[in-house]
Amino acid sequence: MATIEVKRKKGESFEAVFRRFSRRIQQSGKVLTVRASRYHAKAPSKTRKHGSAIRRLEMGAKREYLLKTGKVKEEDMQQSRRRQ
């Protein structure tokens, strides 16, 4: 990514330099590219997707085990979900 440089000419006011700088940025298209990608979230990687899928399976298995053994009731599980 190339940087944009604007040097102040002799006797040039700050406003004029700033105007030239703003125009240079607009013409370069950098503002458009930044605004386009501003809220864009990168897609999760294959490894991250796989890890979250495994965690979901493990938590589901743990929940089923706790329910089957009677250590936790269905109502308690629902209440703990609401608190989050």
C-alpha positions in Angstrom: 0.0 0.0 0.0 1.6 3.2 -1.1 1.6 6.2 1.2 0.3 9.6 0.1 2.6 12.5 0.6 1.7 16.2 0.3 4.4 18.7 1.0 3.6 22.2 1.9 4.6 24.8 -0.7 6.2 28.1 0.3 3.5 30.5 1.6 0.7 27.9 1.4 -1.9 27.9 4.1 -2.7 24.8 6.2 -6.2 24.7 4.8 -4.9 24.6 1.2 -2.5 21.8 2.1 -5.2 19.9 3.8 -7.5 20.4 0.8 -4.9 19.0 -1.5 -4.2 16.1 0.8 -8.0 15.3 1.0 -8.3 15.4 -2.8 -5.3 13.1 -3.2 -6.8 10.6 -0.8 -10.2 10.7 -2.6 -8.6 10.2 -6.0 -6.5 7.2 -4.7 -9.6 5.3 -3.7 -8.3 4.4 -0.3 -11.4 5.8 1.5 -13.7 3.6 -0.6 -11.7 0.5 0.1 -11.6 1.2 3.8 -15.3 1.9 4.1 -16.1 -1.2 2.1 -14.1 -3.4 4.4 -14.9 -1.6 7.6 -17.5 -3.9 9.1 -16.6 -7.0 7.1 -15.8 -9.9 9.4 -13.3 -12.5 8.1 -14.7 -16.0 7.6 -13.5 -18.4 10.3 -10.7 -20.7 9.2 -11.3 -24.4 8.7 -9.4 -25.2 11.9 -11.5 -22.8 14.0 -14.8 -24.2 12.5 -13.7 -27.7 13.3 -12.7 -26.8 16.8 -16.0 -25.2 17.6 -17.9 -28.1 16.1 -16.0 -30.5 18.4 -16.7 -28.3 21.4 -20.4 -28.3 20.6 -20.4 -32.1 20.4 -18.5 -32.5 23.7 -20.8 -30.1 25.5 -23.8 -31.9 24.1 -22.5 -35.2 25.3 -21.6 -33.8 28.7 -25.2 -32.4 29.0 -26.7 -35.7 28.0 -24.5 -37.6 30.5 -25.5 -35.2 33.4 -29.2 -35.5 32.5 -29.1 -39.3 32.3 -27.2 -39.7 35.6 -29.7 -37.4 37.3 -27.0 -34.9 38.5 -28.8 -32.1 36.7 -32.5 -31.6 35.9 -33.8 -30.3 32.6 -35.3 -27.2 34.3 -31.9 -26.3 35.9 -30.2 -26.5 32.4 -32.8 -24.2 30.9 -32.5 -21.7 33.8 -28.7 -21.6 33.4 -29.1 -20.9 29.7 -31.4 -17.9 30.4 -28.9 -16.3 32.8 -26.2 -16.2 30.2 
